[in-house]
Amino acid sequence: MTSVQSRRMRTRVTTATGAEIDARHGVPAGQRRAETWKVVHYGPVPRRTDPQLWDFRVTGATASGEEHVLDRATLDRLPHVTVRGDLHCVNGFSHFGLAWTGVPTTALLELVPPRADVCHVMAWAEYGYSANLRLSDLRVESTLLATGVDGAALTPERGGPLRLVLPHLYAWKGPKWLRAIEYLTEDRRGFWEERGYHNIGDPWSGARYSYQEEAGEGPA
């Protein structure tokens, strides 16, 4: 076991009431510490100039049967937390101890609940980028609709104005420039999952590529 693999990191969630929830995670095998936080993404950085035109949508199999459109003011009124967690890139580098701020996805699920038969979601970002997730991934207490990091608003290069953050999964599962969550009643692969990456993307088991998938870990 290397010195990096033997370390223990703590993901700390600070709620709106000031309480703290701790969840321990081991450092994934095969990851190395990044000296700097690299900017990594596919495609160009969006340059949206009018925030009044921006919105976030919850669509698909919602409990109400309707699409819900949320503007930034609505998101700002939802509970906010700070999550101190790590970012693990599938390329093998990790950046530790980032302090993300934003809306916990549990608050979004409460505001716009899914239908009872929903089991997965698709996270949609600018330019049609997508990442599929289990519904249970949105119920993890440290999963966040992030609007800031380390005390500052997210820059466009870092995924602003809104980025999905899931410290328990590889970073590609948390799209930058998030625009929608679609509730699904059956799983289907997103952008990188269609191109050979693992359907679940669990760094703790080294689940990087689709050929590593066990029975039931991917859609038929």
Beta strands, then each sheet from edge to edge (+ up, - down):
strand 1: 8-14
strand 2: 20-26
strand 3: 32-33
strand 4: 56-60
strand 5: 68-70
strand 6: 81-88
strand 7: 93-104
strand 8: 120-125
strand 9: 130-134
strand 10: 144-149
strand 11: 152-153
strand 12: 163-165
strand 13: 178-184
sheet 1: 2+ 1- 6+ 7- 3-
sheet 2: 2+ 1- 6+ 7- 10+ 11-
sheet 3: 2+ 1- 6+ 7- 10+ 12-
sheet 4: 5+ 4- 13- 8+ 9-
end
